[in-house]
């Protein structure tokens, strides 16, 4: 009987050893190149914001502005901007509140979904712009519209003032850019198909009083333009930010001469009567953003919740090339270009289909890899340009609790995840507060850390110069250097050289790297910066 008990215990122990991790870092292909940097996320049900490294270890943590807070951004000065529907605040690296406002008390409104920081220190917010049916009947809304109200969208630029105040310095309303072909007596009457720069107030998408449902904002400083995701239209828009508030309410003015009209729209030409449902390319999408670095600079990325516009059981991610010329966008046969996606991916992540019915995001990193955030299951995945999964992290917190390994997390989804490169200016002059993993144990994280760890070394005196470097870096040591190995911050060995006191890193992309130096059976790791 004792033998049987022992056998069961050994079997269970073996199962535990080989069980697949369920939370934290659950996949890490160290043979593949991953983007360097740190990942920021804020679980929807939690009042904490986390910044983790490539091994899944926390390097900083903040308190969020509420459990219904959706998005947080690490700014270039190292502070954190975050917002719930009610409150916005800015915190320093050590979680001290530097500025905070209550939207309702300050302005008399709530915001929804996304915020977007601007280079001047201001930020954009989305506001539901609500009208009665009577108000919109006067604008040509079909008088058979059955709801009492209809929600449009408003974008406001907020300027933080002092520690607890703010100004509205710019705004745009979709209400000012409508077209309709229902009532010829109204001034906005026109042929919808001939006015793609305007929104057809009578386009019926089955969403009643909430026909737009904007859920994402992005800003392009070079173009001074704003991108907007309209979930219920399955469309993304671009508008001009260079206008004054007065010009934003018109169809003239600004750098592009169009006022606040839509400069570009894409994803569902049926909305402006230039197609049918079969022409739809997006479906209930989220997180439209410009790609600002790397080979895809100037293109846009988006997470399509309904894959390719019509798949309700699998999502897709895309790169879109808007085909602009200095911020001016072209049409072909009445439709805004492009005709289709530049690049697309939908696939399997660790034996499960990539899918999220709402929220979620997609970011292209400078090295061409993509970061996918599936909100409902709290899964953050990195894929390479070939679509191969190279890194997967499952958020191990929710409802202000941390989940143990091999348990199934609950309410761990995050509205968005952001990857910031190692050389991001927000990391200058800050101290990383490494507190380890959020879950109780994780062998994959341990392996990741151990790839760069050092147990012993014989170098009593070791230095590197010049550091930072643009090409050759030299090492001086009190013992001969048998081998030099250069690793990416995610642990992949990318260069090596034997019996040398220098190595040339000119071929590497700018950023932070780890160098491991060997003597006999000992080694030491140091950090270098390639510029």
C-alpha positions in Angstrom: 0.0 0.0 0.0 2.9 2.4 0.9 4.5 1.7 -2.5 1.3 2.7 -4.2 1.0 6.0 -2.2 4.7 6.8 -3.0 4.1 6.1 -6.7 1.1 8.4 -6.7 3.1 11.1 -4.9 6.0 10.8 -7.3 3.6 10.9 -10.3 1.9 14.0 -9.0 5.3 15.7 -8.3 6.4 14.9 -11.8 3.2 16.3 -13.3 3.8 19.5 -11.3 7.3 19.7 -12.7 6.3 19.5 -16.3 3.0 21.4 -16.0 2.6 24.3 -18.3 2.7 27.7 -16.6 -0.7 29.4 -16.6 0.3 32.9 -15.5 3.2 35.3 -15.8 5.7 34.5 -18.5 4.3 31.3 -20.1 6.4 31.2 -23.3 9.8 32.6 -24.1 11.7 31.5 -27.2 15.2 32.5 -26.4 16.4 31.5 -29.9 14.3 34.2 -31.5 14.9 37.9 -31.6 12.5 39.8 -29.4 12.0 43.6 -29.1 13.9 45.1 -26.2 12.3 47.2 -23.6 9.6 47.1 -20.9 5.9 46.4 -21.0 3.3 48.6 -19.3 -0.2 47.3 -18.4 -3.0 48.1 -16.1 -5.5 45.3 -15.4 -9.1 46.6 -15.7 -10.3 45.3 -12.4 -7.2 46.2 -10.4 -5.9 49.5 -8.9 -2.3 48.9 -9.9 -0.2 49.7 -12.9 2.8 47.5 -13.7 6.0 47.8 -15.8 7.7 44.5 -16.4 10.9 43.4 -18.2 11.2 40.6 -20.8 11.5 38.0 -18.0 8.2 38.9 -16.5 9.7 40.7 -13.5 8.2 43.9 -12.2 10.6 46.9 -12.5 8.1 49.5 -11.3 4.6 49.8 -10.0 2.1 52.6 -9.6 -1.4 53.0 -8.0 -4.0 53.6 -10.6 -6.7 56.3 -10.6 -9.5 53.8 -10.1 -10.4 50.2 -10.9 -12.3 51.5 -13.9 -9.2 53.2 -15.2 -8.4 51.8 -18.7 -5.3 53.3 -20.0 -1.9 54.6 -18.7 1.0 56.0 -20.6 4.6 56.4 -19.5 5.6 59.9 -20.6 9.0 61.0 -22.0 9.9 62.7 -18.7 9.4 59.5 -16.7 6.0 60.4 -15.2 2.8 58.3 -15.6 -0.4 59.7 -17.1 -3.5 57.7 -16.4 -7.2 58.2 -16.4 -10.5 56.7 -15.5 -13.8 58.0 -16.7 -13.9 60.3 -13.7 -10.4 61.2 -12.7 -7.0 61.8 -14.4 -3.7 62.1 -12.7 0.0 62.3 -13.4 2.4 60.5 -11.0 6.1 60.5 -10.7 8.3 57.3 -10.9 7.8 56.8 -7.2 4.0 56.9 -7.4 3.6 60.4 -5.9 0.7 62.3 -7.4 1.9 65.5 -9.2 -1.4 66.6 -10.7 -5.0 65.4 -10.5 -8.4 66.5 -11.6 -12.0 65.2 -11.3 -13.5 65.7 -14.8 -17.0 66.1 -13.6 -16.1 68.8 -11.0 -13.7 70.6 -13.4 -15.6 70.4 -16.7 -19.0 68.8 -16.1 -18.4 65.7 -18.2 -17.0 62.2 -18.0 -14.6 60.8 -20.5 -14.6 57.3 -22.0 -12.2 54.7 -23.2 -8.9 56.3 -24.3 -6.6 59.2 -23.6 -3.7 60.3 -25.7 -0.7 62.3 -24.4 0.7 65.1 -26.6 4.3 66.4 -26.9 3.3 69.7 -25.4 2.3 68.1 -22.1 -1.4 68.3 -22.8 -3.6 65.2 -23.6 -6.6 64.3 -25.6 -9.8 62.6 -24.3 -12.9 61.1 -25.8 -16.3 62.4 -24.6 -19.8 61.1 -25.4 -21.6 63.9 -27.1 -25.3 63.3 -26.5 -28.2 64.9 -28.4 -31.9 64.5 -28.1 -33.7 63.1 -31.2 -35.4 66.4 -31.6 -32.0 68.2 -31.9 -30.9 65.7 -34.5 -34.2 65.7 -36.4 -33.3 69.4 -37.1 -30.0 68.1 -38.6 -31.7 65.6 -41.0 -31.9 62.5 -38.8 -34.6 60.2 -40.1 -37.7 61.0 -38.1 -38.5 57.3 -37.7 -35.5 57.0 -35.4 -36.9 55.2 -32.4 -34.5 56.3 -29.6 -34.9 59.4 -27.4 -31.2 60.3 -27.6 -28.2 59.6 -29.9 -24.5 59.6 -28.9 -22.0 61.2 -31.1 -18.3 61.9 -30.2 -16.3 64.8 -29.0 -12.5 65.1 -28.6 -11.1 67.6 -26.1 -7.5 68.7 -25.5 -6.8 69.2 -21.8 -4.0 71.4 -20.5 -2.9 70.5 -16.9 -2.5 73.5 -14.7 -0.8 73.6 -11.3 -1.5 70.5 -9.2 -5.3 70.3 -9.4 -6.7 72.3 -12.3 -6.9 72.2 -16.1 -8.0 74.1 -19.2 -9.7 73.0 -22.4 -7.5 74.4 -25.2 -9.0 72.7 -28.2 -12.0 70.6 -29.2 -13.6 68.9 -32.1 -17.2 67.6 -32.5 -18.4 65.0 -34.9 -21.8 66.8 -34.8 -20.3 69.6 -37.0 -19.4 67.2 -39.8 -22.6 65.4 -40.8 -24.3 64.7 -44.1 -27.7 63.2 -44.9 -29.9 62.4 -47.8 -33.2 62.2 -45.9 -34.4 65.8 -45.7 -33.6 68.2 -48.6 -34.7 71.2 -46.5 -31.7 70.9 -44.2 -28.4 72.6 -45.1 -26.4 69.4 -44.7 -28.4 67.6 -47.3 -26.3 66.0 -49.9 -25.2 62.8 -51.7 -23.5 60.7 -49.1 -21.3 58.9 -51.6 -19.9 62.3 -52.8 -19.1 63.4 -49.3 -16.8 60.9 -47.7 -15.3 63.6 -45.5 -18.6 63.7 -43.6 -20.6 61.2 -41.6 -24.0 60.0 -42.7 -26.2 60.6 -39.7 -28.7 58.0 -41.0 -26.3 55.1 -41.5 -28.0 52.3 -39.6 -25.6 49.8 -38.2 -28.1 48.3 -35.6 -26.5 50.0 -32.6 -29.4 52.3 -31.8 -28.5 55.3 -29.8 -24.7 54.5 -29.9 -23.9 54.3 -33.6 -20.2 55.4 -33.3 -18.6 54.1 -30.1 -15.2 55.6 -30.4 -12.6 53.6 -28.4 -9.1 54.7 -29.4 -7.1 57.9 -30.0 -3.6 58.4 -31.4 -1.6 61.5 -32.4 1.0 62.0 -35.1 3.2 64.9 -34.2 4.8 65.1 -37.7 1.5 65.4 -39.4 -0.4 67.1 -36.5 -3.2 64.7 -37.1 -5.4 62.6 -34.8 -6.6 59.0 -35.5 -9.8 57.7 -34.1 -11.3 54.2 -34.0 -15.1 54.0 -34.3 -16.0 50.5 -33.2 -19.6 50.4 -34.2 -18.9 51.8 -37.7 -16.0 49.3 -38.1 -14.0 52.3 -39.3 -11.0 54.4 -38.4 -10.8 58.1 -39.1 -8.1 60.8 -39.3 -8.7 64.4 -38.5 -6.6 67.6 -38.5 -5.4 68.8 -35.2 -3.7 72.0 -36.5 -7.0 73.8 -36.6 -8.3 76.2 -34.1 -11.5 75.2 -32.2 -13.5 77.4 -34.5 -11.9 75.9 -37.6 -12.5 72.4 -36.2 -16.2 73.1 -36.4 -16.0 74.0 -40.1 -14.9 72.5 -43.4 -12.1 74.9 -44.1 -8.9 75.9 -42.2 -5.9 74.1 -40.7 -2.8 72.8 -42.4 -4.9 70.7 -44.8 -7.6 73.2 -45.6 -10.4 70.8 -44.6 -11.2 72.2 -41.1 -12.5 69.4 -38.9 -13.8 67.2 -41.8 -12.5 63.7 -42.0 -9.2 63.6 -43.9 -9.2 59.8 -44.2 -11.4 56.9 -43.2 -10.9 53.2 -43.7 -12.4 49.9 -42.9 -16.0 50.0 -44.0 -16.8 52.0 -47.2 -20.5 51.0 -46.8 -20.8 53.8 -44.2 -20.3 56.5 -46.9 -22.2 54.6 -49.5 -19.2 53.4 -51.5 -19.6 49.7 -50.9 -21.5 46.9 -49.2 -21.0 44.7 -46.2 -18.7 42.5 -48.4 -16.3 45.4 -48.7 -15.7 45.6 -44.9 -12.1 45.2 -43.8 -12.5 46.0 -40.1 -14.9 44.7 -37.5 -15.4 46.3 -34.1 -11.7 47.2 -34.1 -9.5 48.8 -31.3 -6.2 50.6 -30.9 -5.6 52.3 -34.2 -2.1 53.9 -34.1 0.7 55.2 -36.3 3.9 53.2 -36.4 6.6 55.8 -35.6 9.8 53.8 -35.9 11.4 51.1 -37.9 10.8 49.9 -41.5 7.0 50.4 -41.2 7.3 54.0 -40.1 4.3 56.0 -41.3 1.9 53.1 -41.6 -0.7 52.2 -39.0 -1.5 49.2 -36.9 -4.9 48.0 -35.6 -6.4 45.1 -33.6 -9.5 43.8 -35.5 -11.8 42.1 -33.0 -13.9 40.5 -35.7 -11.2 39.0 -37.8 -11.0 40.6 -41.3 -14.2 42.4 -40.6 -16.6 39.5 -40.3 -15.2 36.6 -38.2 -16.9 36.5 -34.8 -14.8 33.7 -33.4 -11.2 34.8 -34.3 -9.5 38.2 -34.3 -6.8 39.5 -36.6 -4.1 42.2 -36.4 -3.1 44.4 -39.3 -0.7 46.9 -40.7 -2.4 49.5 -42.9 -0.6 51.8 -45.3 -2.8 54.9 -45.7 -0.9 56.0 -48.8 -0.6 59.6 -47.8 1.6 62.2 -49.3 2.6 64.6 -46.5 -0.7 63.9 -44.7 -2.9 64.1 -47.8 -4.9 61.0 -48.5 -6.0 59.6 -51.9 -9.2 58.0 -53.1 -9.8 55.5 -55.9 -13.2 55.2 -57.4 -14.6 57.2 -54.5 -13.0 55.0 -51.8 -10.2 56.0 -49.6 -7.0 54.0 -50.2 -5.6 51.4 -49.6 -7.7 48.7 -51.2 -6.6 46.2 -48.6 -4.2 45.5 -45.7 -0.4 45.9 -46.0 0.2 42.9 -43.6 -2.2 40.7 -41.6 -2.0 38.0 -39.0 -4.5 35.7 -37.4 -3.4 32.6 -35.7 -2.9 30.2 -32.8 -1.2 31.3 -29.7 -0.2 28.4 -27.5 -2.9 26.1 -28.9 -5.7 28.7 -28.6 -7.1 31.0 -31.3 -6.3 34.6 -30.9 -9.6 36.2 -30.1 -11.1 39.0 -28.1 -14.6 40.2 -28.6 -13.8 43.7 -27.3 -11.0 46.0 -26.1 -7.4 44.7 -26.9 -4.6 46.2 -28.9 -1.7 45.8 -31.3 1.7 47.6 -31.5 4.5 47.3 -34.0 7.9 47.7 -32.4 11.0 49.2 -34.1 12.4 45.8 -35.0 9.2 44.8 -36.8 7.8 42.5 -34.2 4.2 43.0 -33.0 2.8 43.1 -29.5 -0.7 41.7 -29.2 -2.9 42.4 -26.2 -6.0 40.2 -25.9 -8.0 41.9 -23.2 -10.4 39.2 -22.1 -7.9 36.6 -21.2 -5.1 39.0 -20.1 -2.7 37.6 -22.6 0.2 39.7 -24.1 2.0 38.1 -27.0 4.9 39.1 -29.2 5.1 37.8 -32.7 7.9 38.3 -35.3 7.3 39.6 -38.9 6.9 36.0 -40.0 4.0 35.5 -37.6 5.9 33.2 -35.2 5.1 33.5 -31.5 8.2 34.4 -29.6 7.0 35.6 -26.2 3.8 35.2 -24.2 2.8 36.8 -20.9 -0.4 36.1 -19.0 -1.3 38.8 -16.6 -1.3 37.2 -13.1 -3.3 39.8 -11.2 -6.9 40.9 -11.1 -9.4 42.4 -8.5 -6.3 43.5 -6.5 -5.2 39.9 -6.0 -2.2 38.0 -7.4 -2.8 34.5 -8.8 -0.7 31.5 -8.0 1.0 29.5 -10.8 -1.1 26.7 -12.3 -4.4 28.4 -11.4 -6.7 30.1 -13.9 -6.7 33.9 -13.4 -10.0 35.8 -13.1 -10.7 39.4 -14.3 -7.0 39.8 -15.4 -7.7 41.6 -18.7 -6.0 44.8 -19.6 -7.5 47.4 -22.0 -4.1 48.0 -23.5 -0.4 47.1 -23.2 2.5 49.3 -24.3 6.1 48.2 -25.0 8.7 51.0 -24.4 12.2 50.4 -25.8 15.2 50.3 -23.5 16.5 53.7 -24.8 13.1 55.4 -24.2 13.8 58.8 -22.6 11.3 58.1 -19.8 13.8 55.7 -18.3 16.6 58.3 -18.0 17.6 59.0 -14.5 15.2 56.6 -12.8 15.9 53.6 -10.7 14.2 50.4 -11.6 12.5 48.9 -8.5 12.8 45.2 -9.4 10.5 43.3 -7.1 10.5 40.0 -9.0 7.5 38.2 -10.6 3.9 38.8 -9.6 2.9 35.1 -9.3 4.4 32.8 -6.7 6.7 30.7 -8.9 7.7 30.6 -12.6 10.4 28.4 -14.0 10.3 30.1 -17.4 11.0 33.5 -15.7 13.8 31.8 -13.7 15.4 30.4 -16.9 15.1 33.8 -18.6 16.8 35.5 -15.6 19.5 32.8 -15.3 20.5 33.2 -19.0 22.1 36.5 -17.9 22.9 35.7 -14.3 26.4 35.2 -12.9 27.2 33.0 -10.0 31.0 33.7 -9.7 33.7 35.7 -11.4 37.4 36.1 -11.3 37.4 39.7 -12.6 38.3 41.9 -9.7 38.7 44.9 -11.9 36.7 45.3 -15.1 35.7 48.3 -17.2 34.3 49.1 -20.6 35.0 52.1 -22.8 33.6 54.0 -24.5 30.2 53.3 -23.0 27.9 54.4 -24.7 29.5 53.4 -28.0 28.7 53.6 -31.6 30.9 50.8 -32.8 33.9 49.2 -31.0 33.8 48.8 -27.2 37.0 47.9 -25.3 37.3 46.0 -22.0 40.1 46.2 -19.5 40.4 43.4 -16.9 42.9 42.0 -14.4 42.5 38.6 -16.0 42.6 37.5 -19.7 39.2 37.6 -21.4 38.6 34.2 -23.0 35.3 35.1 -24.7 32.9 38.0 -25.1 29.2 37.4 -25.7 26.6 40.1 -26.4 23.0 39.5 -25.5 19.8 41.4 -26.3 17.9 42.5 -23.2 15.6 39.6 -23.7 18.4 37.1 -23.4 19.2 36.1 -27.0 22.9 35.8 -27.8 23.6 37.9 -30.9 27.4 38.4 -31.0 30.4 36.5 -29.6 34.2 36.8 -29.9 37.0 34.7 -28.5 40.3 35.7 -26.9 39.8 39.4 -27.4 39.6 42.6 -25.3 37.2 44.4 -27.7 34.1 43.7 -29.8 32.5 45.7 -32.7 28.8 46.3 -32.1 28.3 48.8 -35.0 25.9 46.4 -36.8 23.5 46.3 -33.9 20.5 48.5 -33.5 20.7 51.3 -31.0 19.7 50.3 -27.5 20.8 48.5 -24.3 22.7 45.2 -24.4 24.2 42.8 -21.9 27.8 41.7 -22.3 29.0 38.5 -20.7 32.8 38.2 -20.3 34.4 34.8 -19.6 37.7 33.8 -17.9 38.3 30.1 -17.2 35.1 28.8 -15.7 33.9 32.2 -14.4 32.0 35.0 -16.0 30.7 38.5 -15.4 27.9 40.5 -17.0 27.8 44.2 -17.6 25.4 46.5 -19.5 26.4 48.6 -22.5 24.5 51.2 -24.5 24.8 51.3 -28.4 24.1 54.7 -29.9 
